[in-house]
Amino acid sequence: CGTCERRCVLQVGQDGFCRTRRNIDGDLFTLVYGDVSSVSANPIEKKPFFHFWPGSYALTVGTWSCNFLCPWCQNWEISKYPPTPQNAECVEPEQLVRIAIKEKCHGVSISFNEPTMLFEYSVDLFPLARREGLYNTYVSNGYMTPEALKALRDAGMDAIKFDMKGGRETYREHCGADIDVVWRNIAESKRLGMHVEVVCLLIPGVNDSDNQIRETSRRHLEAAGPKTPLHFTRFHPNYKMTDRPSTPVSALEKAHGIAKSEGVLYVYIGNVPGHKLENTYCHSCGTLLIQRYGFAVAKYAISDEGNCPKCGETIPIIGRYARQ
């Protein structure tokens, strides 16, 4: 299977690691095409995308299962369960585009569980959505093959948010994966011209050490560059990690400071509604440009030309503000 970097070799009748691909009589089939487990119209800030069409809404869908093992999964009710094709009702790509238009969304997003599970569906959906003036996004663990990533871009994917789980040992122990694949795909997505944002769910005792945050910040600079947003978001106990505390806000603030000191220009903290570090400030003069409360935009001060109104610096944000 060439969908993700596990590259499973399947015997007849066998399912892949993710349980969404099956060898049937020598041919490889997806078991989740159009099998939508969840659908909702979400603010783009919920992904979170902070530098991509602020204030807009994306019709967001997911399916079943995942190619990672994360014990802290926030969507385990769907990501830890295999598909049941015999009970599925397919939502065709054309139908999903019609729903997005009806719900007055500005784009579509594949999310909730790992969107690479819907790779074939995405390749069919994205050209249809783009034809109707909608943007296309992924909220991903970033473990697709380079061939799959390029196919998504060629189909019309505009932006991808990467979940960065931590360091090498975190990936090996908790995800059963190789961190270098994810950094490779972050760099490749930038090279291919897609908008990229990177998010690290900061988990106490797993990936919150100063050294780990510093390493993440440095690799972020190497792969994505200083103007690419880096988010540190708050963990809450879930799935197999209900015995751990929520991330202290002070730990998120410290991570923010480390990333800024390393040279990342746009660093955010998340899951702390109303915190000043959820806002966007000009990287040149520090002017407040976008004030957020949770997933809502409370203030937007960037000029129509994309500049800071005080110093004139160009702000790296894709798309105009979608005022509601």
N, C-alpha and C positions, 0 to 999 in steps of 0.2 A: 504494500500500500504506500503510495507516495503522498498522502495527505499531510501527515505530520512526521516529525523527525524520528519517531520510533520505527518507522518503515517496517511495519509488521509483515512477516512472510506467512501467509495463511494457507493451510491445507484445505482441501475440499470439505465444506461444512463447518469450517472454523471461523470464529469471530476474532476481530482484532482486539488489542489491548483496551481500546475505548468502547468496545461492544456496539459500535455503530456501523461497522463494515463487516461483510460476510462473503466468504468464497462459496459461491453457489455453482456447482458443476464447472469449476474452473474459471468463472468470471467473478470479478469483484463488484459487489453491490453495496450501496448505502442503504441503511435501514431507517433513516430519519428524514428523507427528503420531504419537506413540507409538513413534517410532524411537529407542529408548534405546541410546546408545553405551556408557554406563557406569552402573553401579548399585552402591551400597554403603551400609551403615549407618554413619554418621559421627557423632562427637561434635559437638554444636552449636558447641563452642569452635573447631572446625576451620574454620568458615566465614570469619572468626571472628565469632560472636556471643558477647559476654561479659556482656551484660545481658539476655539472653532465655533463659528456661528453662535455667539453668546445670545442667550435668551430664547433660542429656538427649541422646537420639540421634535423628537425622533420617535417614530413608531418602532417599538423595540420588541423583538421576538427571540425566543430561545427554543431549544429542543431538549434532549435527554443525554445524560452521561457526560464523560469527560476523559481526557487523556492524561490527567494529573491525579495525584492521590491526596492532595492537601487535606489535613485533618481539621483545619479551621474553616472550611468552606462555608461561605455565607448563603449559598444557594444549594445546599446539599440535598434538599427535597427533590430536586430534578437532576443535579449533576451526578449523584451517586446511584441513580436508578437506570437500568438499561431500557431501551425502547421496547415497545410491544407493537410491532408492525401490524399484527392482525387486528388491533383495536384502533389504529391510527386513522384520522380523517385528514387528508392532505389539504393544506391551504396553498393553492397554486400561487406562484410569484405574481401573476397578473392580479389575483384577488388581493394580495397583500398591498400592492401599490394602490389599488382602489381604496382600500381601508385607510391607508396613510393620507390620501388626498381628502377623503371624507372627514377624517379627524383633524384636518387642517395642520398636519405635521409638515415640517420642512425637510425631513429626511427619514431614512430607515437605519436601524441599528440592530446588529446581531449580537446578543449579549446573554445575560443570566447564567447559562452554563457556557462551556467553551464554544465560541462560534465556529471554530474550525470543523466541528462536527457537522455543520451545515454548509460545508464548502461547496458542494455541487449546486445546492439550492442558491447560495450567494452568487455564484457565477451566472446563474440564470436571472436572478432578481435584480442585480445591480444595474445592468444596461437598461432594463425597463424603468427602474426608478429614476435614473439619470435622464432618460428621455422625457420624463414628466417634470424635470427641474428639481428633483429631490437629491440630497446628498446621501452617501453610503458610508457607514462606519462599522468598525469591529471593536468589541471590548474583549481582549484576548490575553491568554497566557503566553502567546507569542511562540508556540512550538511547531508551527507549520513548516513544511519544507520550503526552500527558496523557490522551487517551481510553483508551489501552491500560492505563495505570497505574490509572485509576479502575475499569476493568473487572476488573482483577486484584483490587483491593481489594473490589469488590462481590462477586466470586466467593469471597472468603474469605482473601485473603493477609493474614497477620498481621505479617510482618516482612520487611524488605529490607535487605541489606547492599550499599552502593554502593562500587565501586572508583573511587577518585579518582586519575587517572593523573598529575596534575601541574598545570602552568599552561596558559595559552592556547596558547602555542607548542608545548608537548609534545603537546597534543591535535591541533593542526593538522598538525604534522610527522609524528608517529608513529602517530596513531590515525585521521587523516582525519575529525575530528569537531570539534564546537563545545562547549567546556567549559560554556558558560552553560546548555545543555540539561540537563546533569547536575545542576548546582546548583539549577536550577529544579525538577527532579524530586525532589531531596532535600527541598526546602522543601515541595513539594506532598505528598509521602509523609507528612511530619509533620502537615500540615494535615488529611490524610485519616485520621489516627489510627493509622497503622501504626508499629511499632517500627523505628527506623532506627539503623544503625551505619555509619560511614564508614572506609574503609581505604585508606591510601596505601602502595603498594609503593615503597619508597625506593631509587631506582636511581642509582648513582654517575654523575655527569656528565649526568644527564637531568632529575631533579626534586629534587635534594638540596641546593640552595643555601638559605642562611638566608632570603633574600628570598622564595623559593618556599614554604618551609615556613610562614613568617609569613603569606603571602597565603592559603594553604590554611587555616590556623587561623582567620583572620579571616572568610573566606567561610563556613567551617563554623559559626562563631558566628552569622552572619547567617541562614544557611539552616536550621540544625538546632538551635541553642541550646547553651548551655554544658554541659548535662547529657547531651547525646548523645555516646556514646563515639566517639573518634577514635583509630585505630590506625595506627602506622607499622611496616611489616613489612619483614623483611630480604630483599633480592633475592639470588638465586643465578643464575649464568650459565645461559642457556637459549635455545633456538630460534636467532634471528639475533643474539643478544647474548652469545655465548659468550666473546667477547674482553674482557668487562668483569669486574672483580673483584666478589666478594660485598660487600654493604654492610657497612662496619665497624660493629661494635656501638656504638662511640663516636658515630657519626653518628646512629644511632637514638636514643641517649640525648640527644644535643643537640636533635634534633627534638622529643623529649618535653618538654624544658625550654622550648623556644620556645613550643610550643602551650600549656603550662601558664601561662607568663608572659603569654600573650595572653588567658587567662581560660577556656580549656577545662578543665572540672573532671575529666573522666575521659579520660585519655590513656594509651594502651598501646603497647608495642613487641611485635613478634611474630617468630616463627621463630627465637627465641633461648631454647630450653627451659631453665627454671629461673631465668631472670632475674627480679629482684624487680619490674620494671616490667611484667611480665605479670600481676601480681596486682591485685586491686581493693582500694582503700583508701577509707575514708570521706572525702568531700570536705570535711567540716566539722572533724573531729578527727584524721584521719589513721590511724585504727585499721585494721589489716589485717582485711579482711572475707572475701575469697576468695583463697586461695592456689592457684596453678596450676603444673603442670609440663607444658609442652607443651599437649596437648589434654585433660589430666586435671585434675579438681578435687581438690586434696589437703586443703583445709580450707575450710569454709563456716561463717561466724559471723553471718550476717544473721538477725535474728529472724523468726519466722513471720509477723509483721505487716509485715515489710519494712523494719525499722529497724536502725540501728547499735546494738549492745548497750551501747556505752560512753556515747554522747551522745544517743541517741534520734533522730538525724537520719533522715529518710526517704531510702532509697536507691533511685534510679531503675532498678529491675530488674523486668522482666516475667516472671511465672511463678514458681512455687516451685522449690526445688532438687530435682532428680530424683536422689535418692540411689540409687546402683547397689547 
